[in-house]
Amino acid sequence: MFSVKTLFEPKSVLLIGSSRIKEKVGLASPWLFRNVIYNMKKFFKGETLILDVDGKIGVSSFEELREAPELAVTMLPPKHSIFYVEKCAAFGVKAFIMITGGFRDDQRRQLLKVKEDYGVRILGPNTVMGVINTANGLNTTFERDVMPKKGNIAVVSQSGGVGACLLDWACFYNIGVSKFIFMGDKVDVDDVDVLRYLAEDEETKVVCLYMEGVKDGRRFIEESRKIVERKPILALKGGTTQESAYRAKSHTASMAGSEEVFDAAFKKAGIIRVNDAEELMNAALALSKQPPLLGDNIAIVSNVGGPAILAADAVARCNLKLARLSDETKRKIEAAYPGVDATNPIDLIADARAERFQKVLDLILADEHVDGVLVINMLKSCFFEPEDAKVIPEVAAKHPGKPVVDVPAGGEDFELVYKVIGNSNIPLYNLPEKGVKALMFLRLYGKVLSKVRKF
């Protein structure tokens, strides 16, 4: 068997499509073929080769190639795809990304036979968009110029549509990504294969899964359990109702399984489950930037009263606790700022600027009764300026074992503060409740670590 690594780190890629064939219903089309060529030529740092079965672009036969490329991307209807996969495998290609779908069971069996005969690896079919690797520019998506910022979050999606939504989210909010993998029908390469690769990938710190089903549940649990000790795994599960589970089977040829079984499997594996796509990305952002939360005690530091109260309510709903500050911490804060009541949540008053946030945040993070901090810094109705936010990552860096998240609540305020510290190690959220939930996920991972390290 060739390594799954070839799917992500090839030195050369062959794009196989048609400048003429367009399916009546299906992805195979000259438009898709041209757009994948465009993205690969623009972003990929290795060699991009093109095989047009109609001979209008690139080469029209293998005889014109000097040597076998490591990876081939097929964008043809099922019958044509199988023909070229077999020819490529015989020529020496090691791995395949199969963009198009519509494969019958007998055609999937043909692909498996090619795998068995030649030892190749196959991602798909029906991956829809294939793979993105921000480290080497590999990008087999077909929307032109879409490339997320390089980062440390890997996203693995069994659905092209959900994956596209998450990709758009990452691009829009400038979230750093290491790998994007669209799994498709999983005729060969499955979740475990990809997880094993990501476990060793130095670019990846957090793994996000969207899944509708899994081939081998026991293997999935065993491998995930090994990985979560080093890297958190977040999962969004589709097909949780009877009606959607039936649709999932026809969608990506996957048995969704019962909700109870998956919930138990995730817990046993140490996988943290999320409820929706926004929660998935918000949790991943926190885990990619901050350490796990090792206790339940949260301090809230704010320049406004009402949002701090909402955050306190959210702390209780998320099964966290408001930290009880030490008498010494309270004394120092109130001595420095007589108008401030140092009761958690702490209202620094609307005129608080960088100096006040800096000193109070430093004192609170040094308090042994505090495990993590939520900062709220609004601009409207307050004296706080976007540049003042620079003190937050500076102070947080002095206390690396305690997570800090920041909430410049609202829309415009969030955008202004994001421009100043969006690229720092402080995750930002536009609502207090989202910030608290981020701390909750950091706490859940802290509990996962505590559990797996006991065994």
C-alpha positions in Angstrom: 0.0 0.0 0.0 1.2 3.5 -0.8 1.0 6.1 1.9 -2.0 8.3 2.5 0.5 11.1 2.8 0.7 11.2 -1.0 -2.9 12.6 -1.1 -1.6 15.7 0.8 2.1 16.1 0.0 2.7 15.0 -3.6 5.5 16.5 -5.6 3.5 16.2 -8.8 -0.2 16.1 -9.6 -2.0 15.0 -12.8 -5.4 16.6 -13.4 -7.6 14.4 -15.5 -10.8 15.9 -17.1 -12.5 16.8 -20.3 -12.8 20.0 -22.2 -16.0 18.6 -23.8 -17.9 16.1 -21.6 -20.6 17.6 -19.5 -23.0 15.4 -17.5 -26.7 16.1 -17.7 -26.7 15.6 -13.9 -23.3 15.5 -12.2 -20.1 17.4 -11.6 -18.2 16.4 -14.6 -17.9 19.5 -16.8 -15.3 21.6 -18.7 -16.1 24.5 -16.3 -15.1 22.4 -13.3 -12.0 21.1 -15.0 -10.8 24.6 -16.0 -11.3 26.0 -12.5 -9.4 23.2 -10.8 -6.6 23.7 -13.3 -6.7 27.5 -12.4 -6.5 26.9 -8.6 -3.7 24.3 -8.9 -1.6 26.4 -11.2 -2.1 29.4 -8.9 -1.5 27.8 -5.5 0.3 24.5 -5.8 4.1 24.7 -5.3 4.8 21.3 -7.0 4.4 20.3 -10.6 0.9 20.4 -12.1 0.2 18.3 -15.2 -3.0 18.2 -17.2 -4.5 15.3 -19.1 -7.5 16.3 -21.2 -9.2 13.2 -22.6 -10.2 15.3 -25.6 -6.7 16.5 -26.3 -7.4 20.2 -26.2 -5.4 21.1 -23.0 -2.1 19.7 -21.8 -1.5 16.1 -22.8 -4.0 13.5 -24.2 -2.1 10.3 -23.3 0.3 8.9 -20.8 2.9 8.4 -23.5 3.5 12.2 -23.5 4.4 12.2 -19.8 8.1 11.8 -18.8 7.3 9.9 -15.6 4.3 9.0 -13.5 3.0 11.8 -11.3 2.4 10.8 -7.6 -1.2 12.0 -7.4 -4.0 12.1 -9.9 -7.3 14.0 -9.6 -10.1 12.6 -11.7 -13.0 14.9 -12.8 -14.9 12.5 -15.2 -18.1 10.6 -15.1 -17.9 7.2 -13.3 -17.2 5.0 -16.3 -14.4 7.2 -17.7 -13.0 7.7 -14.2 -12.6 4.0 -13.5 -10.9 3.6 -16.9 -8.3 6.3 -16.2 -7.8 5.3 -12.6 -6.8 1.8 -13.8 -4.5 3.2 -16.5 -2.9 5.6 -14.1 -2.3 2.9 -11.5 -0.7 0.7 -14.1 1.5 3.7 -15.1 2.7 4.2 -11.5 0.4 6.8 -10.0 0.3 6.3 -6.2 -2.9 8.0 -5.1 -6.2 9.4 -6.5 -8.6 12.1 -5.5 -12.0 11.5 -7.2 -14.1 14.6 -7.4 -17.2 13.3 -9.2 -19.9 11.0 -7.8 -22.7 8.9 -9.0 -20.8 5.6 -8.7 -22.9 2.4 -8.5 -21.9 -0.4 -6.1 -20.4 -2.5 -8.8 -18.3 0.5 -9.9 -17.1 1.0 -6.3 -16.0 -2.6 -6.3 -14.0 -2.0 -9.5 -12.2 0.8 -7.8 -11.4 -1.4 -4.8 -10.0 -4.0 -7.2 -7.7 -1.4 -8.7 -6.6 -0.6 -5.1 -5.9 -4.2 -4.3 -4.1 -4.9 -7.6 -1.8 -1.9 -7.5 -1.7 -0.8 -3.8 -2.9 2.7 -4.7 -4.9 4.9 -2.3 -8.2 6.4 -3.3 -10.0 9.4 -1.7 -13.7 9.4 -2.7 -15.4 9.1 -5.1 -17.8 12.0 -4.6 -15.3 14.1 -2.7 -16.7 17.1 -4.6 -13.7 19.4 -3.8 -11.0 17.0 -2.7 -8.1 18.4 -0.6 -6.5 21.7 0.4 -3.1 21.8 2.0 -2.2 25.4 2.9 1.5 24.4 3.4 2.2 23.4 -0.2 -0.7 25.1 -2.0 -2.4 21.8 -3.0 -6.0 23.0 -3.9 -8.4 20.8 -5.9 -11.5 22.9 -5.2 -13.3 24.4 -8.2 -14.3 27.9 -6.9 -11.5 30.1 -8.2 -9.2 31.9 -5.8 -10.6 30.2 -2.7 -7.7 29.5 -0.3 -7.9 29.8 3.5 -5.2 31.4 5.5 -2.4 29.1 6.6 -2.9 27.9 10.2 -3.2 24.9 12.5 -6.9 23.7 12.2 -7.6 20.7 10.0 -11.2 20.1 8.8 -12.4 16.7 7.6 -15.8 16.6 6.1 -17.8 13.7 4.8 -20.1 16.1 3.0 -19.0 18.5 0.2 -21.8 20.9 1.1 -21.0 21.1 4.8 -17.3 21.2 4.0 -17.9 24.1 1.6 -19.8 26.0 4.4 -16.9 25.4 6.8 -14.4 26.5 4.1 -16.3 29.7 3.5 -16.5 30.3 7.2 -12.7 29.9 7.6 -12.1 32.3 4.6 -14.6 34.9 5.7 -13.4 35.0 9.4 -9.7 34.6 8.4 -9.3 31.4 10.4 -6.0 29.6 10.0 -6.3 26.2 8.3 -3.7 23.4 7.9 -5.7 20.9 5.8 -9.2 20.7 4.4 -10.3 17.1 3.4 -13.6 16.3 1.7 -14.0 12.5 2.3 -16.9 11.6 -0.1 -18.0 8.0 -0.3 -14.9 6.5 1.5 -14.5 3.5 -0.8 -10.9 3.3 0.4 -9.4 6.1 2.5 -11.6 6.6 5.6 -11.7 8.8 8.7 -9.1 6.6 10.5 -6.6 6.8 7.7 -6.9 10.6 7.6 -6.8 10.9 11.4 -3.6 8.9 11.5 -2.0 11.2 9.0 -3.2 14.4 10.8 -1.9 13.0 14.1 1.6 13.1 12.7 1.1 16.4 10.7 3.2 19.1 12.3 1.0 21.8 10.7 -2.1 20.5 12.5 -3.0 21.3 16.2 -6.8 20.8 16.2 -8.9 18.3 14.1 -12.5 19.1 13.2 -14.8 16.3 11.8 -18.1 16.5 10.1 -19.3 12.9 9.7 -22.5 11.0 8.8 -21.2 7.5 9.5 -18.1 5.5 10.0 -16.9 2.2 8.5 -15.2 0.5 11.5 -16.4 2.0 14.8 -14.0 0.1 17.1 -11.0 1.1 15.0 -12.2 4.7 14.9 -12.5 4.8 18.7 -9.1 3.2 19.3 -7.2 5.5 17.0 -9.0 8.7 18.1 -8.2 7.9 21.8 -4.5 7.8 20.9 -4.7 11.1 19.1 -6.6 13.2 21.6 -3.8 13.0 24.1 -1.8 15.1 21.7 -4.5 17.0 19.7 -8.1 17.7 20.4 -10.7 16.2 18.0 -14.1 18.0 17.6 -17.0 16.3 15.9 -20.2 17.5 14.3 -22.5 14.6 13.5 -25.1 14.5 10.8 -27.9 12.0 10.5 -29.0 12.2 14.1 -32.7 11.7 13.4 -34.2 8.7 11.6 -35.2 10.8 8.6 -31.8 12.4 8.1 -30.0 9.1 8.7 -31.8 7.6 5.7 -30.8 10.6 3.6 -27.2 10.3 4.8 -27.0 6.8 3.5 -28.0 7.8 0.0 -25.9 11.0 0.2 -22.5 9.6 1.0 -23.1 5.8 0.9 -22.8 5.8 4.7 -24.7 4.1 7.5 -25.3 6.8 10.0 -25.8 4.6 13.0 -27.9 5.3 16.1 -27.5 8.6 17.9 -26.9 6.8 21.3 -24.1 4.6 19.8 -22.3 7.6 18.3 -22.6 9.6 21.5 -21.1 6.8 23.6 -18.4 6.3 21.0 -17.4 9.9 21.0 -17.1 9.9 24.8 -15.1 6.7 24.9 -12.8 8.1 22.2 -12.3 11.5 24.0 -13.9 13.3 21.0 -15.6 16.6 21.9 -19.0 16.8 20.3 -20.5 20.1 19.0 -24.0 21.0 17.9 -23.6 23.0 14.7 -21.1 24.4 12.2 -20.6 27.7 14.0 -19.9 26.0 17.3 -17.4 23.7 15.6 -15.3 26.6 14.2 -15.6 28.7 17.4 -14.4 25.7 19.5 -11.6 25.0 17.1 -10.5 28.6 17.2 -10.2 28.5 21.0 -8.4 25.1 21.1 -6.0 26.3 18.4 -4.9 29.4 20.3 -5.2 28.7 24.0 -4.2 26.0 26.5 -6.9 23.6 28.0 -8.8 24.9 30.9 -7.7 22.8 33.9 -10.4 24.0 36.4 -14.0 25.3 36.4 -13.3 28.8 37.9 -13.8 31.7 35.5 -13.2 35.4 36.1 -15.0 38.0 34.0 -13.3 41.3 33.4 -15.4 43.9 31.6 -15.9 47.6 30.9 -19.7 47.2 30.8 -22.0 45.8 33.4 -24.9 44.2 31.4 -22.8 42.0 29.1 -20.8 40.9 32.1 -24.0 39.7 33.8 -25.0 37.8 30.6 -21.6 36.2 30.6 -22.1 35.2 34.3 -25.4 33.5 33.4 -23.7 31.7 30.5 -20.9 30.5 32.9 -23.6 28.7 35.0 -25.3 27.2 32.0 -22.0 25.8 30.7 -21.4 24.0 34.0 -18.6 26.4 34.9 -18.2 28.5 38.0 -17.6 32.2 38.8 -14.2 32.3 40.5 -14.0 33.6 44.0 -11.1 36.0 44.0 -8.7 36.1 46.9 -9.0 38.9 49.4 -5.5 40.1 48.4 -6.4 40.3 44.7 -9.6 42.2 45.5 -7.7 44.6 47.9 -5.0 45.4 45.2 -7.6 46.1 42.5 -9.8 48.3 44.8 -6.7 50.2 46.1 -5.5 50.9 42.6 -9.0 51.9 41.3 -11.2 53.1 44.2 -14.3 53.2 42.0 -14.1 49.6 41.0 -15.9 46.8 43.0 -13.6 43.8 42.6 -16.4 41.3 42.8 -16.5 38.8 40.0 -17.7 39.6 37.4 -15.6 42.7 37.6 -16.9 45.9 36.0 -13.9 48.2 35.3 -16.3 51.0 34.4 -16.9 52.5 30.9 -13.8 54.8 31.1 -11.3 51.9 31.4 -8.4 52.1 28.9 -5.4 49.9 28.3 -3.6 50.6 31.6 -6.6 49.5 33.8 -7.3 46.4 31.8 -3.6 45.5 31.9 -3.2 45.8 35.6 -6.4 44.1 36.6 -6.1 41.3 34.1 -2.5 40.6 35.4 -3.7 40.5 39.0 -6.6 38.2 38.2 -4.5 35.7 36.1 -2.0 35.5 39.0 -4.8 34.6 41.4 -4.7 30.8 42.3 -8.4 30.7 42.5 -8.8 31.6 38.8 -8.5 29.0 36.1 -9.5 31.1 33.0 -10.6 34.6 32.1 -13.3 36.1 29.8 -12.5 39.7 28.8 -15.3 42.0 27.5 -14.1 45.2 25.9 -16.8 47.2 24.2 -16.1 50.4 22.3 -19.5 52.0 21.9 -20.6 53.8 25.1 -17.1 53.3 26.4 -13.7 55.1 26.3 -11.9 51.9 25.2 -10.0 52.3 21.8 -9.1 49.3 19.5 -5.4 49.8 20.1 -6.0 49.3 23.8 -6.7 45.7 23.1 -3.0 45.0 22.5 -2.5 44.6 26.3 -4.7 41.5 26.4 -2.3 39.1 24.5 0.6 40.8 26.2 -0.7 40.0 29.7 -2.0 36.6 28.7 1.5 35.6 27.5 2.8 36.1 31.1 0.3 33.4 32.4 0.6 30.7 29.7 -1.2 28.0 31.7 -4.5 29.9 31.9 -6.7 30.5 28.9 -8.0 33.9 28.0 -10.7 34.7 25.5 -11.9 38.2 24.4 -15.3 39.5 23.6 -15.5 42.9 21.8 -19.3 42.5 21.7 -21.3 43.5 18.6 -20.5 43.8 15.0 -18.4 47.0 14.3 -16.7 46.8 17.6 -15.7 43.2 17.0 -14.3 44.1 13.5 -12.2 47.0 14.9 -10.7 45.0 17.7 -10.1 42.0 15.4 -8.0 44.2 13.1 -5.7 44.9 16.1 -5.4 41.5 17.8 -7.1 39.1 15.4 -3.7 37.5 14.5 -2.7 37.1 18.1 -3.1 34.0 20.3 -6.3 35.4 21.8 -9.5 34.0 20.3 -12.2 36.7 19.7 -16.0 36.3 19.8 -18.7 38.8 19.1 -21.1 37.8 22.0 -20.4 37.0 25.7 -22.2 33.6 25.4 -19.9 32.5 22.6 -16.8 33.5 24.6 -18.1 31.4 27.6 -18.8 28.5 25.3 -15.2 28.7 24.0 -14.0 28.4 27.6 -16.4 25.4 28.1 -14.8 23.6 25.2 -11.3 24.3 26.6 -12.6 22.8 29.9 -13.9 19.8 28.1 -10.6 19.2 26.5 -8.9 19.6 29.9 -11.2 16.8 31.2 -10.3 14.6 28.2 -6.6 15.0 28.9 -7.1 14.2 32.6 -9.0 11.1 31.7 -6.8 9.7 28.9 -3.6 10.3 30.9 -4.9 8.1 33.8 -4.8 5.0 31.5 
